Amino acid sequence: MSKRFSSFFLGPLLCAGLLPADAQAQTEPKGLYATLYGQYSKIGSSTVNETGARGAGNSLRAEFDSGSGWGGDIGWRYGNGWAAELEWNYRSHSLNGLRLGGANFTRDGDFASNILMVNGLRRFPSTSTWTPYLGAGIGWVQEIDIDVKPDTGGTERSYSASSKFAFQLIAGVEYALTPQWRMTADARWLRVGSVRLDNEVGNSGGTVGPLTYNPLSVQVGVRYSF
């Protein structure tokens, strides 16, 4: 985990620890809330094999640019510092290269996912307008896919997989604008692990993998309490 992203996780934890005991013991109103957010995401490279008649070969280095995404959640605060929520997230990273030595077998591409999560959050409400929180979630990967556009301008190859398990860790802070409206900022480490994707179009019977899908992301959002 990079130093930059580590600071996002440790910041809310340190803030919560520095709160006086009476502040940490504060309760908050029970109720429903909803959030919409935008996302900046980073993902590591993978060493993969692309099989099939149109596959680029074995021991390829798949490298990705930083990505973006969006999502939202509907949650319930229990009034005692705990909350639960259902989250939907979509994110996408550009494929920077599919390389073997000095050769690059792609001119463009995309690595994306569509995921549903159930999260549990421990909030630390106080008399301040700031509320740090920590959380974890488990979820279902509805689809994860990659599109590969060859450097020669040939047919685009697309691969996908579905019904994968995921979990994530969350650390963030909420700022009250009004009693109903709040700004949120948090960091999330999502782990799907190693996946093999099967061909959809462009390379019948081919596969690509193993691709490691464990993105780190920062979200900034708006939350409304009903």
N, C-alpha and C positions, 0 to 999 in steps of 0.2 A: 504494500500500500504506500503511495507516494506521500512525501511530507506535506504537500498541499492538502491532499484529501484527509490525511491523518489529523490535521489541525481542525477541519470541519467536524470530525467525529469527537475529538477531545474537547473542543470549545464548550459545547453544551453540557458535557459531563462535568467540566471544571466549574462552570457557572452554577450548576445545580449543587455541587459540593460546597461552594462558597456561600450559598444562601443560609441565613440563620435557621436554626431548628424550627422556630415558630413559623417562619415563612414557608419552609418546606412542608409544614403540616397544614397549610391553608387548603381549604376545599374550594370547589368551583361549582357553578350551576350545572346540573344535569342537562343533557339535551343533544339534539341532532345538529350536525354540521356538515358542510360540503366544501370541497376545495378544488380549485383548478390551478395547474402549475405548468411552467415551462422548464426545460431541463437541458443541462450541458453534461455530456457523457464522454468517458474515456474507456477504451478497451485495449487489451494487449494483443500482440501478434501471435500467430499460431503456425506450427509446422504441419502441413497437411498433404494428403494424397488426393489427386483428382483422377478418378478412374473413368473408364468408358472410352469409346472410339474417338470422341472429341476432347477427352481429358488432357490436361497439360502435363500430367506425370506425377512422380512421387517426390517427397521431401521438398515441397514448395513452401516458401515463406509468405504467408498471408499477412499483410500489414494494413492497418486501418487508421484513418484520420479520426480526430475528435468528432463526436456526433451530437445530435440534438434530439429532443423528444418532447412529448407533452403527456398529460394525464390528469387524473382527478380521483377523488375519493368521496365516499359518504361514510360518516362515522358517528359514533355515540360516545359522549362523555358521561361517565358514571357518577361524577361529582366527588370522587374520593382520590383524584389524581390519575385514575386509569381511564383509558379509552380504547375502543376497538373500531376498526374501519375496513371497508372493502375498497380496494384501489384498482384502477385500470391504468396501464402504462403502454405507450408505444414509443419506441426509439429507433434511430437509424444511424449507422456509421458508414461513411464512404470507404470503399475498398481502394486503398492507395496503391497496392501492387500485389501480384502473385508471382514471386520471383524464385529463380533457381540460379545461383551464382550472379552473374551480371545481367542475365536475361529477365525481362519482365513480360509475362504472358497476358497481361490485361491492360487496357487503357482506361477502364472505369469499372465501377461496380457498387454494390450496396449490400450491407449486412444489417438486418432489421429483426425486431421481435414485437410481439403483441402478447401481453402478460396480464393475468388477473392475480391479485394478492389479497390475503387476509392478514391485517397487521394488528398487533397489540402495542399500545404506547403507554409508557409511564411518564406522566406530565408532572411538572413541579410548579404549580401555581403559587402566586404570592400577591402581595399588595402592589407590586410593580406592574408596569405594562408589558414586561417581558416574561415569557413562559418557556423555559427550556424543556425539551422532551427527548426521551430515548425510546427505541422500539425495535421490534423484530417482526418478521412476517414470513409466511409460507404461501406458495402459490402454484399456479398452473400456467405453463407456457402454451397458449393457444396455437401459436405458430412462431417459428424462427426460420428465417430464409436468407439466402445470399444469391445475388445476381452477378454474373461475371460477363463483362464485355471484352472479347478478345482484342489484342493489340492489332491484329490483322484486319479488323473490321468484319469478322465473320458473324455467325449466328450467336446471339446472346444465350448463355447457359444459366438456368435457374435451378436452385436446389432448396429443399425445405424439409422440416420435421415438425412434429406437433406432439402435444400431450406429454411434455417434459415437466419434471418437478423443479421448483425454484425456492430459494429462501433469500432473505435480505436482512441487513442491519441498518438502523436508522438513528441519526442524531441531528437534532435541529433546535430551532427556537421560533417562537411565535410572538408577534408584536401587535398589541391591541390598538387599532385605529379609532374604533368606536366600540360600544358594547356588543355590536353584531359583527363588525368587519375587522378582520385581522390579516396581516401579512405573515407569510411563513417563509423560512429558508432552512433547508436541511441538506445533509449529505446521505447518500444511500449506497451501500455495497450490495449488489445483487449477484447471487451465485447460481448458475445453471450447471456449470461444469463442462465436461467434454461432450460434444454432440457430433453425430454423423448425419449429414443431410443427403437425401435422395433426390435424384433429378426429376424436375417437373417438365422442362422443355429444353431442347437444344443438345442433349447428350443422353439419348435413350439408354437406360440401364446403368448410367454412371452415378457415382457418389463423390462427395467431397467431405473430408474430415481426417482426423478429429480436429474440430474447431473448439477452442476454449472460449466460453461466453460467461465472463465474470466482470461486467462493467461497473465502474465507479462513476457516480453522478452527483451533481448539485442541482437542486430544485429551488425555484423561487415561485411563490404562489399567492393566491388570494383565497381567504377562507371566510365563509359566512355561517354564523350560528343562528339557528331557527328558534 
